[in-house]
Amino acid sequence: MKSTKKVILAATLFLMMGLSVSAQSRKAAERPRLDPEKETTQLVEKLDLSQKQADKVKKINQDFAKKMEQARTAKEDGRPASRETMAQLHREKTDKMKAVLSKKQYEAYEKVYAEKGKQMRQKATGEKHPAESKTRTGTRR
């Protein structure tokens, strides 16, 4: 009787582990890809870009999204491109953006992306965004 319970318990644990891994795989596959159009629209609004700047930023975003997708799908020794490769792509994009934006716009651009990075790290670690964190009385911390 005890051995039957152990077998059932072990089978249940393996099933639960399999479901957990499956859910994690789906999350990675469902991760939204870069949307250059959406990103450009947001930057036009937040940085007050001219039409000429908006056109250049759109091209930079499209090129960046294409290169990032290629880096994700390219296999080096059977593995996706390294973080360093992706970091290099980000640096190249930042350099191009710096050339297009005014000093004031570039400072605002850095703030926008610092906040985006912070939100991504919080999401990855399961932390809540400060606007979502509230005490029991309903006020912000």
C-alpha positions as a Markdown table, in Angstrom:
| # | Residue | x | y | z |
|---|---|---|---|---|
| 1 | Met | 0.0 | 0.0 | 0.0 |
| 2 | Lys | 2.8 | 2.4 | 0.9 |
| 3 | Ser | 4.7 | 1.7 | -2.3 |
| 4 | Thr | 1.5 | 2.5 | -4.4 |
| 5 | Lys | 1.2 | 5.8 | -2.6 |
| 6 | Lys | 4.9 | 6.5 | -3.3 |
| 7 | Val | 4.5 | 5.6 | -7.0 |
| 8 | Ile | 1.4 | 7.9 | -7.3 |
| 9 | Leu | 3.2 | 10.7 | -5.5 |
| 10 | Ala | 6.3 | 10.4 | -7.7 |
| 11 | Ala | 4.1 | 10.3 | -10.9 |
| 12 | Thr | 2.3 | 13.4 | -9.7 |
| 13 | Leu | 5.5 | 15.2 | -9.0 |
| 14 | Phe | 6.9 | 14.4 | -12.4 |
| 15 | Leu | 3.7 | 15.5 | -14.1 |
| 16 | Met | 3.8 | 18.8 | -12.2 |
| 17 | Met | 7.4 | 19.4 | -13.1 |
| 18 | Gly | 6.6 | 18.7 | -16.8 |
| 19 | Leu | 3.7 | 21.2 | -16.7 |
| 20 | Ser | 6.0 | 23.8 | -15.2 |
| 21 | Val | 8.7 | 23.4 | -17.8 |
| 22 | Ser | 6.0 | 23.4 | -20.5 |
| 23 | Ala | 4.5 | 26.7 | -19.2 |
| 24 | Gln | 8.0 | 28.3 | -19.1 |
| 25 | Ser | 8.7 | 27.3 | -22.7 |
| 26 | Arg | 5.4 | 28.8 | -23.8 |
| 27 | Lys | 6.2 | 32.1 | -21.9 |
| 28 | Ala | 9.5 | 32.4 | -23.8 |
| 29 | Ala | 7.8 | 31.6 | -27.1 |
| 30 | Glu | 5.1 | 34.2 | -26.4 |
| 31 | Arg | 7.5 | 36.9 | -25.4 |
| 32 | Pro | 6.6 | 40.0 | -27.5 |
| 33 | Arg | 9.2 | 40.8 | -30.2 |
| 34 | Leu | 10.3 | 44.3 | -30.9 |
| 35 | Asp | 7.7 | 46.5 | -32.7 |
| 36 | Pro | 9.7 | 49.2 | -34.4 |
| 37 | Glu | 6.5 | 51.1 | -35.4 |
| 38 | Lys | 5.2 | 51.2 | -31.8 |
| 39 | Glu | 8.5 | 52.1 | -30.4 |
| 40 | Thr | 8.9 | 55.0 | -32.9 |
| 41 | Thr | 5.5 | 56.3 | -32.1 |
| 42 | Gln | 6.2 | 56.3 | -28.4 |
| 43 | Leu | 9.5 | 58.1 | -29.0 |
| 44 | Val | 7.9 | 60.7 | -31.3 |
| 45 | Glu | 5.5 | 61.5 | -28.5 |
| 46 | Lys | 7.9 | 61.4 | -25.6 |
| 47 | Leu | 10.8 | 63.2 | -27.3 |
| 48 | Asp | 8.9 | 65.6 | -29.5 |
| 49 | Leu | 10.7 | 64.5 | -32.6 |
| 50 | Ser | 10.5 | 66.3 | -35.9 |
| 51 | Gln | 9.3 | 64.4 | -39.0 |
| 52 | Lys | 12.9 | 64.1 | -40.2 |
| 53 | Gln | 14.0 | 62.7 | -36.9 |
| 54 | Ala | 11.0 | 60.4 | -36.7 |
| 55 | Asp | 11.9 | 58.9 | -40.1 |
| 56 | Lys | 15.5 | 58.3 | -39.1 |
| 57 | Val | 14.5 | 56.8 | -35.7 |
| 58 | Lys | 12.0 | 54.6 | -37.5 |
| 59 | Lys | 14.8 | 53.3 | -39.8 |
| 60 | Ile | 17.1 | 52.7 | -36.8 |
| 61 | Asn | 14.4 | 50.8 | -34.9 |
| 62 | Gln | 13.6 | 48.7 | -37.9 |
| 63 | Asp | 17.2 | 47.8 | -38.5 |
| 64 | Phe | 17.7 | 47.1 | -34.8 |
| 65 | Ala | 14.6 | 44.8 | -34.6 |
| 66 | Lys | 15.8 | 42.9 | -37.7 |
| 67 | Lys | 19.3 | 42.4 | -36.3 |
| 68 | Met | 18.0 | 41.3 | -32.9 |
| 69 | Glu | 15.7 | 38.8 | -34.5 |
| 70 | Gln | 18.6 | 37.4 | -36.6 |
| 71 | Ala | 20.7 | 37.2 | -33.4 |
| 72 | Arg | 18.0 | 35.3 | -31.6 |
| 73 | Thr | 17.6 | 32.8 | -34.4 |
| 74 | Ala | 21.2 | 32.5 | -35.4 |
| 75 | Lys | 22.9 | 29.6 | -33.8 |
| 76 | Glu | 26.5 | 29.6 | -32.6 |
| 77 | Asp | 27.5 | 26.1 | -31.6 |
| 78 | Gly | 23.8 | 25.2 | -31.4 |
| 79 | Arg | 23.0 | 28.1 | -29.0 |
| 80 | Pro | 21.4 | 31.5 | -29.7 |
| 81 | Ala | 23.7 | 34.5 | -29.9 |
| 82 | Ser | 25.4 | 35.6 | -26.7 |
| 83 | Arg | 24.3 | 38.4 | -24.5 |
| 84 | Glu | 27.4 | 40.2 | -25.5 |
| 85 | Thr | 26.3 | 40.1 | -29.2 |
| 86 | Met | 22.9 | 41.5 | -28.2 |
| 87 | Ala | 24.5 | 44.1 | -25.9 |
| 88 | Gln | 26.7 | 45.2 | -28.9 |
| 89 | Leu | 23.6 | 45.7 | -31.0 |
| 90 | His | 22.1 | 47.9 | -28.3 |
| 91 | Arg | 25.3 | 50.0 | -28.1 |
| 92 | Glu | 25.2 | 50.4 | -31.9 |
| 93 | Lys | 21.5 | 51.5 | -31.7 |
| 94 | Thr | 22.3 | 54.0 | -28.9 |
| 95 | Asp | 25.2 | 55.5 | -30.9 |
| 96 | Lys | 22.9 | 56.0 | -33.9 |
| 97 | Met | 20.2 | 57.5 | -31.8 |
| 98 | Lys | 22.7 | 59.9 | -30.2 |
| 99 | Ala | 23.6 | 61.1 | -33.7 |
| 100 | Val | 19.9 | 61.8 | -34.6 |
| 101 | Leu | 18.7 | 63.4 | -31.4 |
| 102 | Ser | 19.5 | 66.7 | -29.8 |
| 103 | Lys | 21.3 | 66.7 | -26.5 |
| 104 | Lys | 18.0 | 67.3 | -24.6 |
| 105 | Gln | 16.2 | 64.6 | -26.5 |
| 106 | Tyr | 19.0 | 62.2 | -26.0 |
| 107 | Glu | 18.9 | 62.8 | -22.2 |
| 108 | Ala | 15.1 | 62.1 | -22.3 |
| 109 | Tyr | 15.7 | 59.0 | -24.4 |
| 110 | Glu | 18.2 | 57.7 | -21.8 |
| 111 | Lys | 15.6 | 58.2 | -19.1 |
| 112 | Val | 12.9 | 56.4 | -21.1 |
| 113 | Tyr | 15.1 | 53.4 | -21.6 |
| 114 | Ala | 16.4 | 53.4 | -18.1 |
| 115 | Glu | 12.8 | 53.1 | -16.9 |
| 116 | Lys | 12.0 | 50.4 | -19.5 |
| 117 | Gly | 15.1 | 48.4 | -18.3 |
| 118 | Lys | 14.0 | 48.8 | -14.7 |
| 119 | Gln | 10.5 | 47.5 | -15.5 |
| 120 | Met | 11.9 | 44.6 | -17.4 |
| 121 | Arg | 14.2 | 43.6 | -14.5 |
| 122 | Gln | 11.3 | 43.9 | -12.1 |
| 123 | Lys | 9.1 | 41.8 | -14.3 |
| 124 | Ala | 11.8 | 39.2 | -14.7 |
| 125 | Thr | 12.3 | 39.0 | -10.9 |
| 126 | Gly | 8.6 | 39.1 | -10.1 |
| 127 | Glu | 8.8 | 42.4 | -8.3 |
| 128 | Lys | 5.9 | 44.9 | -8.7 |
| 129 | His | 6.2 | 48.2 | -10.4 |
| 130 | Pro | 6.2 | 51.0 | -7.7 |
| 131 | Ala | 2.8 | 52.2 | -9.0 |
| 132 | Glu | 1.4 | 48.8 | -8.3 |
| 133 | Ser | 2.9 | 48.5 | -4.8 |
| 134 | Lys | 0.5 | 49.6 | -2.1 |
| 135 | Thr | 0.3 | 49.2 | 1.6 |
| 136 | Arg | -2.7 | 47.7 | 3.3 |
| 137 | Thr | -4.3 | 51.1 | 3.8 |
| 138 | Gly | -4.2 | 51.6 | 0.0 |
| 139 | Thr | -1.5 | 54.3 | -0.1 |
| 140 | Arg | 1.7 | 54.1 | -2.0 |
| 141 | Arg | 4.9 | 53.2 | -0.1 |
